[in-house]
Amino acid sequence: MCGIVAYVGSRRAYPILIKGLQRLEYRGYDSAGIALITDDNNSIVTYKQAGKVSDLLEFIGDNDTNGSIGIGHTRWATHGPPNQINSHPHSSSDGSFSLIHNGIIENYSSLKKVLEEKGYIFKSDTDSEVLMYLIECVYKTQLKESKDICGDLFYDSIRIALNEVVGAYAIVVIDKNNSEEFYAARKGSPLVIGIGNNEFFVASDASPIIEYTDKVIYLKDEEVARLNKNQEVEIKTIDNKKKSADIQKLEQSIESIEKGGYDHFMLKEIFEQPKSIIDTLRGRINPKTNDIVLGGVKDYESKISTADRLIIIACGTSWHAGLIGEYLIEDLARINVEVEYASEFRYKNPIVTNKDIVIAISQSGETADTLAALEIAKENGALTLGICNVVGSSITRTTSGGTYTHAGPEIGVASTKAFTTQVTVLLLFALRFSQLRKTVDRENYDFLINELNAVPERINQVLNLNDSIEKIALKFKDASNFLYLGRGVNFPIALEGALKLKEISYIHAEGYPAAEMKHGPIALIDEEMPIVVIATRKDNYEKVVSNIQEVKARGGRLIAIVTEGDTEVKSIADHCIEIPKCFREITPLLSIIPLQLLSYHIALMRGCNVDQPRNLAKSVTVE
Ligand code: M6R
């Protein structure tokens, strides 16, 4: 979703902003823009353009880009189409100020009406311009009424204006009369401040900052920071309480956000999965006793061991991980698990009490629906835990405890390593809860821990099949529809395989529990229809074989994911991809790999932008 980058210091701001915007491209956007206070210190120059950052660069050409303070933005359209006027930055009506904004101002139309009555004429359709004009209006009113104008007038105007706002925002505002400082504020949308030597960087996430400094502040909700290159950072809440800055060390490396020799981030991230799972497991399984230690959860173990049910809330791929979690936790720990779309949970008047444990799963930790659903769970007294990838993200701050996935930055919009590390954490949860509730005997427990430790090496074996999967992709790249089938723990894999294909190749794909096929989707099957079936051993294998026969009898073209050594499915399916033998609970971590690769190759062969698929955003910070 929208991306913010800003710089104030003594370097030229322009290259920092452009590079920052390029680093933020992965978030998903459809227009981009920058504004700089020019060196003569008297004007703000703004460049914005629909399309990609490369279109913006072409548009700017040789125009003036001097200045050592500026703001940049990638916009993912919500209010109004992605055109030049709606792009950010948005200037105040008199051109004195300029603002970039992420999030949604929910009461923008009532604010707009009031401002229009005061004579403001809006150029764009956006809620962001309303916020800019609101700040300007408060500033002008204050200026008129103020007998003794102190240096804090603009700071206070921003603060006061933000008190009027309902909704979410991360903003940076510049004032053409002050090239030494700008202001940043957030509520519900992430914002990171990077501290350099007499310079500050601001961004929606750490990726544009990482190469300049490792000292960062994660601004908290309803905080406004004044960032003056000659002073220490100053933070106030919107109700005017001074706050001290919590400076943290950024643990990411620049390599982690670059392609490292791969053609695409998605491919790099698929191939990183053995390493990311090792990182997820690191330090969490005692090598001598096999006991699982989850630091962020252990304080709540007594509640977990007597819980009647867990509720998992998530969206998209994280919801699919949650569905796998349901199978794992119910099977191993015998706790009732309900998995809900966060967007449905938040509006359905959910039954949730202080007896419940609500687990939010989110790669970004910023998904608006998941955050809102969590708030409802908290209001009703439930214990809330998070499974997140991004350290310090909003969900990690909202929950009482939880576990990081440690997948490292995931830049490709289509989730791959974030998903498998979420499933790994859920396996750790299921096994730990089974220990607490004594539902799995020691022998089976130790066996499962060994199986879990063997996953990275087994994923490597599946990754070795990349070339043959590419050949299969070539045969199916022109299909218009796909059906994915699986049972048990592999039913969510069917859903996830279908989601991967549709989001990056734009081929329509559906995932179904294999047995449901004859209740409807079987009507779709003909010689044109490719069907991907997960038919691994031990997971209702015979039943899936029957489903495969039903498909074949109707002429469907079959790609099957099978266990190595399989002969039965091989004799029926058109193409088989073998994954190593493993315990049933572990299969999803292996069976998803060929499906990720299949989607990647098909999308590439169709000329799609695999890392930044159309219309999609990496971090969905609006509902
Ligand atoms: O950051 P989150 O895990 O909360 O994001 C949830 C979904 O938006 C996300 O998984 C989305 O479905 C991905 N594009 C899937 O590849």
Residues whose N, C-alpha, C, O or C-beta is under 5 A from the ligand:
A	BS01	M6R	C315 G316 T317 S318 I361 S362 Q363 S364 G365 T367 V413 A414 S415 A617 K618 V620
